[in-house]
Amino acid sequence: RGSKTNAGTLWYSTRIKFDAMHIYTRGRLDLQTALEYLVILTSVKQKMQEVANKGSTFEERLQEALASSAKGQRADLDLRFSVLQAVGSLIAPSFVVHTPMVR
């Protein structure tokens, strides 16, 4: 996802969503780095959705998926995590509560 700063500089960030989990990279990435991070996060998403790993906990699967997908990556991905909880039945249709983003 691309955005512009007040100075007109174009920068990018990367995000994926699976189940109720959102994973974001820090903004202010150049296009090449953002694309590399997107490949890594897409791999994480695919690994998290594999049924072969269902015997372990969500946390264990996420840690393993992140470690194996980012293997060989020189830079820190500087990830942020957020969980979305649908509460439409309590408040309004399609209403979603976002947890605070954590690192």
N, C-alpha and C positions, 0 to 999 in steps of 0.2 A: 504494500500500500504506500503510495507516494504522497508526500505533503510538502508544502512550501513554508519556509520561515518568513519572518517579517522582512528579512533582507533579500528575499527572493530565491534563496538557496533551496534546491530540491533535495530532499532526503527521503529515506524509506525505512519502513519497519516491517516485520514479518509476524504473522499470527496464524495459529491453527485452532480448530475446535473439534473436540470429540467428546461424546457423551455430554456431560455438563462442564467439562474442563476447557478453559481457554489458556493457551500458552502464547506469550508475546515475547519478541525480542525487543531490546531497547531501540528506540528510534535513532535518528541521525546516522543511518547506515548509507553507504554508497550503493548503487544498484547491484554491482557484482557481489558484494558481501551479503546483501539482502537475498539475492537469489541462492547463494550458497547456504545460508541459514534456512531458507524455505525448503531446500532439498533435505536438509537434516530434520527439520520439524515434520515434513511429510513422511519421512522414514519412521520417525517416532510414532506418528499417528497410525501408520500401517502396522507396526509392531504391537502397539497397544490393542489393536483390534483382532490380532491373530488369536485363534481359539487354543492353540497349543500351549500358551502361557497361562491359561485360566486357573491353574492350580495354585498360583502364588497370589499375594495380595496386590491391590492396585498400586500401592507405593513401590513395592518391589519390582513390578512390571514396568512402572514409569522410570525408575532409576536405571534399570537394565536397558530399556529402550533408549534413554538419553545417552547413556554411556556408550553403547554400541553404535548408535547413529552418529555421535560426535567424535568417534574414534579417529585420530589423525588430524582433527581440527586444531589449528594453532591458537586461535583466539578464543576467549571466553564468550559464550553466547549471551551472557548477561540476561537470563530469562526471567520473566515475570509470570505468575500464575493467578488465575481468577476462576471462580466457580460461579455458574449461573444456576439459579433455582427458580423454576416456574412456579408462580403463585397465582395464576390466573383464576383458579377457583375461589380464592380468598378475596381478591381485589378487583381485577378486571381481566377479561380475556386477553391472552398474549402478554400479560405482564410478567416480567422477569426481574428478579433481584440479583444484582451482581455483588459478589463479595469484594472486599478491598483487594487490590492487586498486591501480591507479595513476591519477594525475590527468593 
